[in-house]
Amino acid sequence: MAGAGRAVSACAFGACAGRGWAAIVCGAALLRTAVTLPLAAHQGRLLAKLENLQPEIKKLAEHLRYEVSVHGRQLGWSEKVARFHFKRNLRRIITELYIRDNCHPFKATLLVWVQIPMWVSVSLALCNCSVGTMDSEVQEQFSAGGVLWFRDLTAPESTWILPVALGLMNLLIVEIFALKKQEVSRFQKLATNFFRVLSIVMIPVAATVPSSMALYWFSSSFVGLSHNLLLCSPTFRRLCFIPRTKSDSETPYRDIVSAFTTKYNFKK
């Protein structure tokens, strides 16, 4: 299946190889807009439902804790046994709420399971086109299909402008996502730090692969950042039928700038 995806992607980019860099940029924008943006909106709806469920879960948990405490005293349960019954019943209640509102957290990971294989497939297709694995004629067209300082899309980008821009773009996406989180768990902190390191590691990697791949990675990240900012818009969220939540803001972009200014002390 992955091989078929790479072949289809290679044919698509190869058909437009005469346009080179423009085909890569437009292809990245088209894929992100047609495939991942609807999934990101779907993810936003699920996360909003989950956030709106938290007060109800908290209330039910308090009631359940009281019931378990009373029942445990009647039956002579130890604290360990009472805690076991509380956790088991709480998981059951939460699962029922997820089913009721059709918002199981695992469904929110659908975007990742689609986006990563698509990114890998297109990257491999561009690599094959650049090294002539698929078609030597396509490779020749790629070698003259660049623009500005990267004229040859089959060669690595020697100035490191694209790789560094890619790293900064990915870091910006990570930081914006982190700033939107008000209460951060230990796992979320570890995940954020992991993606920060990954963004930096991608810089030397992008400098060693054909510039066609680096251009696709940068274009994909740029469109992804644009979509993330678009999904912050209250108007766009309403168009996507994303439920309002307590954490929603009517001035999200001003809040992001303010959070950046406060966190990194830009005024100093």
C-alpha positions as CSV (number, residue, x, y, z in Angstrom):
1,M,0.0,0.0,0.0
2,A,2.8,2.4,0.9
3,G,4.6,1.5,-2.4
4,A,1.4,2.2,-4.4
5,G,1.2,5.6,-2.6
6,R,4.7,6.5,-3.5
7,A,4.2,5.5,-7.1
8,V,1.0,7.6,-7.4
9,S,2.8,10.6,-5.7
10,A,5.8,10.2,-8.0
11,C,3.5,10.2,-11.1
12,A,1.7,13.3,-9.9
13,F,4.9,15.2,-9.2
14,G,6.6,13.8,-12.3
15,A,3.8,15.0,-14.5
16,C,4.4,18.5,-13.3
17,A,8.1,18.3,-13.1
18,G,8.5,20.8,-15.9
19,R,7.2,23.4,-13.4
20,G,9.5,22.1,-10.7
21,W,9.4,24.2,-7.6
22,A,5.9,25.6,-8.3
23,A,4.5,22.0,-8.6
24,I,6.0,21.1,-5.3
25,V,4.7,24.1,-3.5
26,C,1.2,23.9,-5.0
27,G,1.1,20.1,-4.4
28,A,2.0,20.5,-0.7
29,A,-0.7,23.2,-0.4
30,L,-3.3,21.1,-2.1
31,L,-2.6,18.0,-0.1
32,R,-2.6,19.9,3.2
33,T,-5.8,21.8,2.3
34,A,-7.8,18.9,0.8
35,V,-6.7,16.2,3.2
36,T,-5.4,17.4,6.5
37,L,-7.4,20.6,7.0
38,P,-10.7,18.8,7.2
39,L,-9.2,16.3,9.6
40,A,-7.7,19.1,11.7
41,A,-11.2,20.7,11.9
42,H,-12.6,17.2,12.9
43,Q,-9.9,17.0,15.5
44,G,-10.9,20.5,16.8
45,R,-14.5,19.4,17.2
46,L,-13.5,16.3,19.2
47,L,-11.1,18.3,21.5
48,A,-13.8,20.9,22.1
49,K,-16.3,18.2,23.1
50,L,-13.7,16.6,25.4
51,E,-13.0,20.0,27.0
52,N,-16.7,20.7,27.5
53,L,-17.1,17.3,29.2
54,Q,-14.6,18.0,31.9
55,P,-16.9,19.8,34.3
56,E,-19.5,17.0,34.0
57,I,-16.7,14.4,34.6
58,K,-15.5,16.3,37.6
59,K,-19.0,16.5,39.1
60,L,-19.7,12.8,38.5
61,A,-16.3,11.8,40.0
62,E,-17.0,13.7,43.2
63,H,-20.4,12.0,43.5
64,L,-18.9,8.6,42.7
65,R,-16.1,9.2,45.4
66,Y,-18.8,9.9,48.0
67,E,-20.8,6.8,47.0
68,V,-17.7,4.5,47.1
69,S,-16.7,6.0,50.4
70,V,-20.2,5.3,52.0
71,H,-20.4,1.8,50.4
72,G,-16.8,1.0,51.4
73,R,-17.5,1.8,55.1
74,Q,-20.6,-0.4,55.0
75,L,-18.6,-3.4,53.6
76,G,-15.4,-2.7,55.4
77,W,-13.3,-2.0,52.3
78,S,-9.7,-1.0,52.8
79,E,-8.5,2.3,51.2
80,K,-6.8,0.3,48.4
81,V,-10.0,-1.7,47.6
82,A,-12.1,1.5,47.6
83,R,-9.6,3.3,45.3
84,F,-9.7,0.3,42.9
85,H,-13.6,0.4,42.7
86,F,-13.5,4.1,42.3
87,K,-11.1,4.1,39.4
88,R,-12.9,1.2,37.7
89,N,-16.3,2.8,37.9
90,L,-14.9,6.2,36.9
91,R,-13.4,4.7,33.7
92,R,-16.8,3.1,32.9
93,I,-18.6,6.4,33.4
94,I,-16.1,8.3,31.3
95,T,-16.3,5.7,28.5
96,E,-20.1,6.0,28.5
97,L,-19.8,9.8,28.2
98,Y,-17.3,9.4,25.3
99,I,-19.8,7.1,23.5
100,R,-22.7,9.5,24.3
101,D,-21.0,12.5,22.8
102,N,-19.0,10.5,20.1
103,C,-15.7,12.0,21.2
104,H,-13.3,9.2,22.2
105,P,-9.8,10.7,22.5
106,F,-8.3,8.1,20.1
107,K,-10.4,9.6,17.3
108,A,-8.4,12.8,17.7
109,T,-5.3,11.0,16.6
110,L,-6.7,10.3,13.1
111,L,-4.9,13.4,11.7
112,V,-1.5,12.0,12.7
113,W,-2.2,8.5,11.2
114,V,-3.1,10.2,7.9
115,Q,-0.6,13.0,7.8
116,I,2.6,11.1,8.6
117,P,2.1,8.4,5.9
118,M,1.2,11.1,3.4
119,W,4.3,13.1,4.3
120,V,6.6,10.1,4.1
121,S,5.1,8.9,0.7
122,V,5.4,12.3,-1.0
123,S,9.0,12.7,0.4
124,L,10.0,9.3,-0.9
125,A,8.4,10.1,-4.3
126,L,10.3,13.3,-4.6
127,C,13.5,11.5,-3.6
128,N,12.9,8.9,-6.3
129,C,12.3,11.6,-8.9
130,S,15.4,13.5,-7.8
131,V,17.8,10.5,-8.0
132,G,16.2,9.1,-11.2
133,T,14.8,5.9,-9.6
134,M,11.4,6.4,-11.2
135,D,12.3,8.1,-14.5
136,S,15.6,9.6,-15.7
137,E,13.7,12.2,-17.8
138,V,11.9,13.4,-14.7
139,Q,15.2,13.7,-12.9
140,E,16.5,15.9,-15.7
141,Q,13.5,18.1,-15.5
142,F,13.9,18.4,-11.7
143,S,17.6,19.3,-12.1
144,A,16.5,22.5,-14.0
145,G,13.2,23.1,-12.2
146,G,14.4,25.1,-9.2
147,V,14.2,28.9,-8.6
148,L,16.3,31.6,-6.9
149,W,19.3,30.1,-5.1
150,F,18.3,26.5,-5.5
151,R,18.1,26.0,-9.2
152,D,18.8,22.2,-9.1
153,L,16.1,20.4,-7.2
154,T,18.1,17.1,-7.3
155,A,21.0,18.6,-5.3
156,P,21.1,19.4,-1.6
157,E,20.4,23.1,-0.7
158,S,24.0,24.2,-0.1
159,T,23.2,27.7,1.5
160,W,21.1,26.1,4.3
161,I,18.5,28.8,3.9
162,L,15.7,26.3,3.3
163,P,16.8,23.9,6.1
164,V,17.1,26.7,8.7
165,A,13.8,28.2,7.6
166,L,12.2,24.8,7.9
167,G,13.6,24.4,11.5
168,L,12.4,27.8,12.5
169,M,8.9,27.2,11.0
170,N,8.5,23.9,12.9
171,L,9.7,25.5,16.1
172,L,7.2,28.3,15.6
173,I,4.4,25.7,15.2
174,V,5.5,23.8,18.4
175,E,5.6,27.1,20.4
176,I,2.2,28.3,19.2
177,F,0.7,24.9,20.1
178,A,2.4,25.0,23.5
179,L,1.2,28.6,24.2
180,K,-2.4,27.5,23.6
181,K,-2.2,24.9,26.4
182,Q,-3.1,26.5,29.8
183,E,-2.7,23.4,31.9
184,V,0.1,21.2,30.7
185,S,0.7,17.6,31.9
186,R,4.1,16.0,32.3
187,F,3.5,13.9,29.2
188,Q,2.6,17.1,27.2
189,K,5.8,18.8,28.4
190,L,7.9,15.8,27.3
191,A,6.1,15.7,23.9
192,T,6.7,19.5,23.4
193,N,10.4,19.1,24.2
194,F,10.6,16.1,21.9
195,F,9.2,18.1,18.9
196,R,11.5,21.0,19.7
197,V,14.5,18.7,19.4
198,L,13.0,17.1,16.3
199,S,12.6,20.5,14.7
200,I,16.3,21.2,15.3
201,V,17.4,17.8,14.1
202,M,15.5,18.3,10.8
203,I,17.7,21.2,9.9
204,P,20.9,19.1,9.1
205,V,18.7,16.3,7.7
206,A,17.1,18.8,5.2
207,A,20.5,20.1,4.2
208,T,21.6,16.6,3.1
209,V,18.6,15.5,1.0
210,P,17.6,16.8,-2.5
211,S,16.3,20.4,-2.3
212,S,13.0,19.2,-3.8
213,M,12.4,17.4,-0.5
214,A,13.5,20.3,1.6
215,L,11.2,22.6,-0.4
216,Y,8.3,20.2,0.1
217,W,8.9,20.0,3.9
218,F,9.1,23.8,4.2
219,S,6.0,24.3,2.1
220,S,4.1,21.7,4.0
221,S,5.1,23.2,7.4
222,F,4.2,26.7,6.2
223,V,0.7,25.6,5.1
224,G,0.3,23.6,8.3
225,L,1.2,26.8,10.3
226,S,-1.4,28.8,8.3
227,H,-4.0,26.1,9.0
228,N,-3.2,26.1,12.7
229,L,-3.7,29.9,12.8
230,L,-6.8,29.7,10.7
231,L,-8.3,27.2,13.2
232,C,-7.8,29.7,16.0
233,S,-10.2,32.1,14.3
234,P,-13.7,32.2,16.0
235,T,-15.4,32.7,12.7
236,F,-13.6,29.8,11.0
237,R,-14.3,27.6,14.0
238,R,-18.0,28.4,13.7
239,L,-17.9,27.5,10.0
240,C,-16.4,24.2,10.9
241,F,-19.1,23.6,13.6
242,I,-16.5,23.4,16.4
243,P,-18.3,23.9,19.7
244,R,-17.4,26.8,21.9
245,T,-15.4,26.1,25.0
246,K,-14.4,27.9,28.1
247,S,-10.9,28.4,26.8
248,D,-12.0,30.0,23.6
249,S,-10.9,33.6,23.0
250,E,-12.5,36.3,20.8
251,T,-9.0,37.7,20.1
252,P,-6.8,34.6,19.6
253,Y,-4.1,36.2,17.5
254,R,-3.6,39.1,19.9
255,D,-3.4,36.6,22.7
256,I,-0.7,34.6,20.9
257,V,1.4,37.7,20.3
258,S,0.9,38.7,24.0
259,A,1.9,35.2,25.2
260,F,5.0,35.3,23.0
261,T,6.0,38.7,24.2
262,T,5.5,37.7,27.9
263,K,7.3,34.3,27.6
264,Y,10.4,35.5,25.6
265,N,10.6,39.1,27.0
266,F,10.7,40.7,23.6
267,K,10.1,44.1,25.2
268,K,13.3,44.0,27.1
